[in-house]
């Protein structure tokens, strides 16, 4: 809800107009309304102990919250009638922030790391790439192994496919093939993921 307020004053007989917009909004996490911000006629009230107190006028609910020296918080605004709870809002907001932080800590993002090979790769180079893939997989990431072909190498694609099979075989103790060898333009690729 916005309200436009304006006034006019004169400086050297020239009118100057001033105006500002007054915004009424909810200043809370997850847009919860508290105390006087609740404009509904009646609400379903939950007491501070978690028990149902029934449907009552908002003024009565506000009175009960003030007697308990706590806040009236609208926790389910879409319900008919809206559900409000008598709680300490500061403590409730702190708990919400703490839960959000805990959830972020528990989240684990899985990245897809790419390792590029060529059809005429040497054994030592292949071993270096295999060791890099082991590190990525041990950290919980997925590995996309791409075998790139250039020019005349395109004619011998199927003969070079064994390189990807050998790569997957050498990591078979810690990884499984999530996506089998697939042709994407000028390259063959497989995706390896950690064994569960």
N, C-alpha and C positions, 0 to 999 in steps of 0.2 A: 504494500500500500504506500503510495507516494503522495505527498502534499506539496503543492507549489505555493510558496509564500513570496510576496513581492511588495515593494514600496518605492516611492519616488521622492526625490529631493531636488532642490534647485541650487545650482552653483552658478553665480554670475548670470542669473536669470535664464540659464539653460537647464531643461529638465534632464535629470540623470535617473535611469531606472535600475534598481537593484532587485535581484531575485535570487532565491536559493531554494533548493529542493530538500525537503525533510523526509528521509526514508525511515519507515518503521520496519524493522526486520528482527529476525531471531538471531541472537548472537551466541549460538551454541554449536557444539559438535553435532553432526547429523540432524541439524535443524529441529531440535526438540523445543517445544514451547514450555515456558515455566511461569508460574504464578500469574501475574496480571496479563500476560500475553495470551492466556487461554480465554477465548471469546465465546465458547460454546455455552448454550443455555444449561445443558445438563451433561454429566459425565458418569462413566462407570468408574468407581474409586477402588483402588487397592491400598490397603493400609501399609504402615511401615514394616509390619511383621510379615507381609505377603498375603494376608487374608482379604477376601472380598468383602467390601463394605456396602456394595450395591450401587444402584443408579440414584444419583442425587443432583440437585442444582449445583452449579459451579461455585456459587457464593458459599454454600454450605461446605463444599470440599475445601475451599480456600481457608475457611474458618478452622476446620479440623487440622489443616497443615500448619496454620499459624499457632494453634494451641500446642502442637507437638514441636514447635520451633524448627520446622523443616520446610522443604519446598514442595509445591505441587507441580509435577512434571507430566506432560502429555506424552505417553510412551507409544500409544497406538492411535495416531490421528485419523486413520482411514476407517476405523471401526465405527459401528453405529450403536450406541453413542460412543464417542472417543474414550479411550481408557487412559486414566490418569493414576499416578502413584505418588504416595507421600514418601519422599526420600530426601537425603542430604545431597543436593545437586552437585556441590563441589566434589564430594567423594565419588559420586556416580560418574562424573566426567573424568575424574582421575582414573577410575577403573576402566572406562572405555579406552582411554589413551594407552593404558598399560596393556590391555588385551590386544589392541592393534599392533603395538610393538612386538609382543610375543608372537603374534601371527606372522609378522614380517620376518622374525628370526627363524621361524620354522619353515618358511618358504625356501625352496631350493630351485634356482633357475637352471635349467639344463640347456647348455649351449651346444651347437653343432659345429665342431671343429673340422676343417677340411685339410686333407693331406693329398697333394698332387703327385702323381707318378707319371713316368713316360714308358713306352713299350720297351725301350732298350736301356732300362735302369740296371745299374751294376748291383751285385750282391751286397756290398758294403753300404751303398746308399739305401738299398731296400731295408737293411737291418736298422739303419739310423731312423728311417721313417717308421718302422715297426716300434722302436723304442719310444718315439714321440707319441705314437698312437696309444701305447700302454699308459703313458703319463696322463694323457687326456681322459682315457677311460677310467683310470683309477681315481680321478677327481670327480667322476660322475657325469662327464660330458659324453655326448654321442660323437662319433667320428665318421665323416663322409670321406671315403677313399675314392679319388677320381683318377682314372687312367686316361690321359689326354693324347689324342692322335693328331699328327700334322702331315699334310701332304700325302705322300705315297703310303704312309703308315695306315691310312684308312682302309686300304685293300687287305690288310692283314689283321683286322680287328679280332676275329675269332681265335687266331693263333695266340694273341697276347692276353686273352681272357684269363689264362692260367695264373697270371701275375696277381690279379685280384683274389683268385681262389687261394693261392699260396699265402697271401697277406692275411686273409680271414682265417686260414688254417693255423697260422703261427700265433694268432691271438685267441684261438678257440678255448683256451683255459679260462680267460677272463671276460671274453666278449662273445656275443652271438650276432648273427647277421639279421638285422631288422628288416632291411630292404635288399632284395637280391639284385644282382648286376643288371643295370638298366642303361640303355643307350640314350644319351641326352646330347643331341647334336653331334659334336666331334669327340665326345668322351663317354666312357663307360664308368659307372659309379655304383658303389655299394655303401650302405650305412650300417655301422657297427654300434652296438649298445652294450652296456655292462650286463653281465649275467646276474640274475636275481638269485 
